[in-house]
Amino acid sequence: MSRVGRRPIDIPKGVKIEVSDGKFVAEGPKGRVSQALLQGFPVNVENNVVTVGRSGDTGPERSKHGLMRALLANAVLGVSEGFSQGLEITGVGYKAELRGSEVHFALGYSHPVVFKVPEGIKIEIDKANKIMVTGADRQLLGQVCAEIRRLKPPDPYKGKGIKFTGEVIRRKVGKAGAK
């Protein structure tokens, strides 16, 4: 069996799991996450432990087995502890401001860029250039962070733009100039 797929998922206290109609629903203190189940991978919930089985032993089935278990483990971890990702805005005059359920960015364009925050995601802005994105659904969190970064990707020459916290930008050397 898959090494990842055969590992059981422990259900923390305060988390409710429901499996029905090809859906896995985890509900906990941080929110609710729903995950569609793949055909041929039965999910069993017994004694506060979730296990994922599989019907065959071919390569694609083994890989999907590990994938299914990882997605379910992310759902359980997300509703119990949550996920977070930091973003940094670098550049003179570049900033972000939270207004209700929208984030208004000043990114050097002639107009402000408005980003609507999807439901289930919480955004906090510190000092107008550090953004913390939190949520229970790991896939949605990653998608939102990627969309925010796409508004103004980091420039390889000066490093201006939006980058993930801890992301290293490979800088290029500018023109040498005529002598």
CORJO-V575869 format. One record per pair of residues at least 24 apart in sequence whose ideal C-beta (glycine too) atoms are under 8 Angstrom apart, sorted by the first residue. I is the first residue (numbers start at 0). J is the second residue. Records with the same first field share a line. If there is no record, write none. Layout:
I = J  J
This chain:
0 = 53  61  64
1 = 53  61  62  64  65  68
2 = 65
3 = 64  65  68  69
4 = 51  53  61  64  65  67  68
5 = 50  64  68
6 = 68
7 = 48  49  50
8 = 48  49  50  68  71  72  75
9 = 47  48
10 = 44  47  48  49  75
11 = 75  79
13 = 79
14 = 75  78  79
16 = 44  49  75
18 = 42  44
23 = 71  74
25 = 71  74  75  77  78
26 = 78
27 = 75  78  79  135
28 = 78  79
29 = 77  78  79  80  81  135
30 = 77  78  81  119  134  135  136
31 = 78  135
32 = 74  77  78  135  136
33 = 74
34 = 70  71  74
36 = 67
37 = 63  66  67
40 = 64  67
42 = 67  71
49 = 75
73 = 137  138
74 = 136
76 = 137
77 = 134  135  136  137
78 = 135
81 = 133  134  135
82 = 133  134  135  136  137  140
83 = 131  132  133  134  140
84 = 131  132  133  140  141  144  163  164
85 = 129  130  131  132  163  164  165
86 = 129  130  131  132  144  147  148  161  162  163  164
87 = 128  129  130  161  162  163  164
88 = 127  128  129  130  160  161
89 = 128  153  158  159  160  161  162
90 = 157  159  160
91 = 159
93 = 128  151  159  160
94 = 127  128
95 = 124  127  128  130
96 = 124  127
97 = 122  123  124
102 = 130  147
104 = 150  151
106 = 150  151  160  161
107 = 151  159
112 = 150  151
114 = 146  147  150
116 = 143
117 = 143
129 = 164
